[in-house]
Amino acid sequence: MNTRNFVNAAMLSLTALTASVAHADGTSEAEPTHYRYGMPLDIAQVVSIREPSMRFCQVVTSEMTYIDSAGQRNSIAYRKLADVCGSQN
């Protein structure tokens, strides 16, 4: 196997590894669904909400991981004002 084929195979493997996120309970999560206004959501339990840390008030993309009524883990990305916006006086 020449160096170019080895690098290509390594990049393909790395891409496959980063395509899903593994969780401690053995489940995996694909890329989050992007929320559209009016989109119906089936949220039985919120697992986590993540957003980038910001110093200034601006719009950010947050990601919510949740369990639906069928027990499936899902993730949705949505745009919102950063948490710091509510703490400014």
N, CA, C and O of each residue as an XYZ file, in Angstrom:
356
protein
N       0.863     -1.172      0.000
C       0.000      0.000      0.000
C       0.902      1.226      0.000
O       1.758      1.373      0.872
N       0.714      2.089     -0.960
C       1.553      3.276     -0.996
C       1.031      4.320     -0.007
O      -0.056      4.163      0.550
N       1.792      5.366      0.204
C       1.469      6.395      1.188
C       0.149      7.089      0.881
O      -0.624      7.378      1.794
N      -0.115      7.356     -0.376
C      -1.357      8.049     -0.738
C      -2.587      7.211     -0.387
O      -3.560      7.737      0.153
N      -2.549      5.920     -0.688
C      -3.667      5.045     -0.341
C      -3.845      4.942      1.170
O      -4.969      4.918      1.670
N      -2.728      4.882      1.890
C      -2.789      4.816      3.347
C      -3.431      6.074      3.918
O      -4.280      5.983      4.804
N      -3.043      7.242      3.426
C      -3.607      8.512      3.895
C      -5.096      8.581      3.565
O      -5.894      9.004      4.401
N      -5.476      8.172      2.359
C      -6.890      8.169      1.990
C      -7.704      7.244      2.890
O      -8.801      7.602      3.318
N      -7.174      6.058      3.180
C      -7.871      5.118      4.055
C      -7.985      5.681      5.470
O      -9.020      5.523      6.118
N      -6.946      6.327      5.943
C      -6.978      6.931      7.274
C      -7.996      8.054      7.342
O      -8.723      8.164      8.330
N      -8.066      8.885      6.319
C      -9.036      9.978      6.289
C     -10.461      9.439      6.249
O     -11.347      9.989      6.903
N     -10.691      8.374      5.491
C     -12.010      7.758      5.410
C     -12.421      7.201      6.770
O     -13.569      7.355      7.185
N     -11.499      6.565      7.452
C     -11.783      6.029      8.785
C     -12.088      7.144      9.772
O     -13.010      7.022     10.580
N     -11.335      8.217      9.716
C     -11.552      9.350     10.607
C     -12.912      9.985     10.347
O     -13.610     10.364     11.288
N     -13.289     10.102      9.089
C     -14.599     10.652      8.737
C     -15.707      9.774      9.292
O     -16.695     10.292      9.815
N     -15.570      8.482      9.191
C     -16.579      7.556      9.702
C     -16.690      7.655     11.219
O     -17.789      7.579     11.768
N     -15.570      7.823     11.892
C     -15.584      7.945     13.347
C     -16.262      9.221     13.804
O     -16.973      9.213     14.808
N     -16.059     10.309     13.096
C     -16.632     11.585     13.508
C     -18.051     11.777     13.016
O     -18.684     12.770     13.373
N     -18.575     10.870     12.212
C     -19.937     10.999     11.685
C     -20.987     10.779     12.763
O     -22.105     11.279     12.646
N     -20.647     10.044     13.800
C     -21.603      9.840     14.886
C     -20.904     10.043     16.218
O     -19.691      9.871     16.338
N     -21.701     10.415     17.221
C     -21.188     10.652     18.561
C     -21.641      9.492     19.427
O     -22.833      9.193     19.487
N     -20.707      8.836     20.097
C     -21.059      7.713     20.963
C     -21.387      8.221     22.354
O     -20.764      9.166     22.839
N     -22.367      7.596     22.997
C     -22.779      7.961     24.344
C     -22.424      6.842     25.302
O     -22.186      5.706     24.891
N     -22.389      7.176     26.581
C     -22.026      6.204     27.600
C     -22.991      5.020     27.638
O     -22.589      3.913     27.997
N     -24.254      5.234     27.274
C     -25.225      4.145     27.316
C     -25.202      3.271     26.068
O     -26.050      2.392     25.912
N     -24.231      3.505     25.171
C     -24.075      2.661     24.004
C     -24.815      3.143     22.775
O     -24.644      2.578     21.695
N     -25.638      4.181     22.912
C     -26.352      4.701     21.755
C     -25.459      5.658     20.997
O     -24.475      6.155     21.545
N     -25.788      5.921     19.750
C     -25.021      6.887     18.979
C     -25.970      7.922     18.406
O     -27.174      7.692     18.291
N     -25.416      9.039     18.056
C     -26.216     10.161     17.607
C     -25.660     10.701     16.300
O     -24.459     10.948     16.185
N     -26.521     10.880     15.329
C     -26.109     11.429     14.040
C     -26.122     12.955     14.115
O     -26.381     13.537     15.168
N     -25.844     13.575     13.002
C     -25.889     15.026     12.893
C     -27.263     15.520     13.332
O     -28.267     14.913     12.960
N     -27.343     16.610     14.117
C     -28.654     17.072     14.583
C     -29.532     17.565     13.437
O     -29.036     18.072     12.431
N     -30.840     17.408     13.607
C     -31.819     17.961     12.677
C     -31.847     19.465     12.880
O     -31.769     19.931     14.017
N     -31.955     20.227     11.821
C     -32.042     21.677     11.942
C     -33.508     22.075     12.047
O     -34.320     21.744     11.183
N     -33.834     22.793     13.124
C     -35.211     23.181     13.379
C     -35.717     24.178     12.341
O     -34.999     25.093     11.940
N     -36.955     23.987     11.916
C     -37.668     24.933     11.050
C     -38.892     25.411     11.820
O     -39.518     24.633     12.539
N     -39.230     26.673     11.674
C     -40.370     27.240     12.381
C     -41.630     26.413     12.114
O     -41.945     26.108     10.964
N     -42.340     26.058     13.171
C     -43.561     25.280     13.050
C     -43.354     23.779     12.996
O     -44.323     23.024     12.928
N     -42.120     23.341     13.024
C     -41.807     21.920     12.951
C     -42.344     21.207     14.206
O     -42.045     21.644     15.318
N     -43.124     20.129     14.063
C     -43.636     19.432     15.246
C     -42.500     18.699     15.970
O     -41.675     18.044     15.334
N     -42.466     18.812     17.269
C     -41.442     18.155     18.075
C     -42.103     17.178     19.044
O     -43.168     17.468     19.590
N     -41.482     16.037     19.255
C     -41.963     15.017     20.183
C     -40.900     14.871     21.260
O     -40.021     14.016     21.152
N     -40.972     15.695     22.296
C     -39.952     15.718     23.339
C     -40.550     15.196     24.631
O     -41.408     15.847     25.228
N     -40.100     14.014     25.070
C     -40.553     13.449     26.335
C     -39.615     13.861     27.473
O     -40.056     14.077     28.601
N     -38.311     13.969     27.166
C     -37.327     14.328     28.187
C     -36.138     15.008     27.527
O     -35.605     14.512     26.535
N     -35.721     16.148     28.079
C     -34.532     16.834     27.589
C     -33.311     16.228     28.280
O     -33.266     16.136     29.507
N     -32.328     15.817     27.486
C     -31.095     15.231     28.017
C     -30.062     16.318     28.268
O     -29.452     16.371     29.335
N     -29.868     17.193     27.268
C     -28.898     18.281     27.421
C     -29.184     19.384     26.416
O     -29.798     19.164     25.372
N     -28.717     20.585     26.764
C     -28.755     21.724     25.858
C     -27.363     22.327     25.867
O     -26.814     22.658     26.918
N     -26.797     22.463     24.654
C     -25.434     23.024     24.533
C     -25.482     24.231     23.613
O     -26.211     24.260     22.622
N     -24.682     25.229     23.975
C     -24.504     26.376     23.099
C     -23.106     26.915     23.327
O     -22.541     26.746     24.408
N     -22.541     27.567     22.311
C     -21.195     28.116     22.482
C     -21.191     29.236     23.517
O     -22.163     29.982     23.640
N     -20.107     29.347     24.252
C     -19.952     30.412     25.231
C     -19.630     31.720     24.503
O     -18.715     31.774     23.681
N     -20.390     32.769     24.814
C     -20.193     34.069     24.159
C     -19.980     35.159     25.201
O     -20.492     35.081     26.318
N     -19.225     36.163     24.819
C     -19.016     37.321     25.692
C     -20.004     38.432     25.380
O     -20.277     39.277     26.233
N     -20.543     38.441     24.164
C     -21.433     39.506     23.727
C     -22.767     38.919     23.292
O     -22.866     37.745     22.934
N     -23.791     39.767     23.334
C     -25.127     39.353     22.924
C     -25.164     39.195     21.406
O     -24.929     40.151     20.666
N     -25.459     37.985     20.952
C     -25.572     37.705     19.529
C     -26.356     36.421     19.325
O     -26.608     35.688     20.281
N     -26.740     36.147     18.099
C     -27.468     34.924     17.772
C     -26.462     33.776     17.651
O     -25.423     33.911     17.006
N     -26.791     32.641     18.287
C     -25.930     31.461     18.261
C     -26.757     30.244     17.857
O     -27.987     30.281     17.889
N     -26.078     29.179     17.483
C     -26.742     27.904     17.210
C     -26.599     27.029     18.449
O     -25.487     26.695     18.858
N     -27.717     26.664     19.034
C     -27.742     25.771     20.192
C     -28.149     24.388     19.723
O     -28.747     24.232     18.659
N     -27.822     23.389     20.523
C     -28.184     22.009     20.204
C     -28.826     21.366     21.420
O     -28.250     21.352     22.508
N     -30.017     20.837     21.226
C     -30.726     20.156     22.295
C     -30.789     18.663     21.966
O     -31.194     18.269     20.872
N     -30.383     17.845     22.933
C     -30.495     16.397     22.820
C     -31.665     15.987     23.699
O     -31.768     16.421     24.846
N     -32.551     15.147     23.161
C     -33.749     14.772     23.894
C     -34.169     13.343     23.577
O     -33.715     12.737     22.605
N     -35.049     12.825     24.427
C     -35.642     11.510     24.236
C     -37.092     11.744     23.798
O     -37.809     12.526     24.422
N     -37.528     11.066     22.722
C     -38.907     11.231     22.265
C     -39.817     10.224     22.969
O     -39.348      9.420     23.774
N     -41.110     10.267     22.670
C     -42.074      9.397     23.351
C     -41.861      7.915     23.050
O     -42.368      7.065     23.782
N     -41.124      7.589     21.990
C     -40.806      6.196     21.664
C     -39.503      5.737     22.324
O     -39.089      4.591     22.146
N     -38.854      6.630     23.088
C     -37.610      6.287     23.773
C     -36.360      6.471     22.938
O     -35.274      6.075     23.360
N     -36.492      7.066     21.757
C     -35.348      7.288     20.870
C     -34.643      8.588     21.226
O     -35.290      9.590     21.530
N     -33.318      8.569     21.187
C     -32.527      9.780     21.425
C     -32.432     10.557     20.118
O     -32.099      9.993     19.075
N     -32.727     11.860     20.180
C     -32.675     12.746     19.021
C     -31.917     14.004     19.384
O     -31.684     14.290     20.559
N     -31.539     14.746     18.372
C     -30.840     16.004     18.581
C     -31.352     17.009     17.562
O     -31.564     16.677     16.396
N     -31.547     18.245     18.016
C     -32.028     19.292     17.123
C     -31.195     20.547     17.341
O     -30.884     20.909     18.476
N     -30.839     21.202     16.252
C     -30.068     22.446     16.309
C     -31.020     23.592     15.992
O     -31.857     23.484     15.096
N     -30.891     24.673     16.723
C     -31.758     25.823     16.515
C     -31.000     27.113     16.822
O     -30.007     27.103     17.550
N     -31.479     28.215     16.261
C     -30.849     29.524     16.447
C     -31.576     30.267     17.565
O     -32.803     30.210     17.657
N     -30.826     30.958     18.408
C     -31.388     31.720     19.519
C     -30.400     32.783     19.958
O     -29.235     32.772     19.560
N     -30.885     33.714     20.796
C     -29.965     34.674     21.374
C     -29.136     33.960     22.432
O     -29.646     33.103     23.154
N     -27.860     34.313     22.522
C     -26.963     33.692     23.499
C     -27.471     33.959     24.921
O     -28.139     34.961     25.177
N     -27.145     33.055     25.827
C     -27.553     33.210     27.226
C     -27.068     34.517     27.820
O     -27.724     35.078     28.698
N     -25.928     35.010     27.356
C     -25.384     36.252     27.903
C     -26.318     37.443     27.633
O     -26.236     38.449     28.337
N     -27.188     37.350     26.645
C     -28.116     38.447     26.322
C     -29.076     38.728     27.465
O     -29.456     39.878     27.686
N     -29.468     37.704     28.187
C     -30.404     37.890     29.296
C     -29.750     38.410     30.550
O     -30.446     38.856     31.462
N     -28.426     38.367     30.627
C     -27.730     38.787     31.846
C     -27.147     40.188     31.757
O     -26.547     40.663     32.721
N     -27.309     40.864     30.617
C     -26.786     42.216     30.483
C     -27.753     43.211     31.088
O     -28.970     43.067     30.971
N     -27.198     44.224     31.735
C     -28.028     45.282     32.345
C     -28.043     46.518     31.506
O     -28.689     47.502     31.867
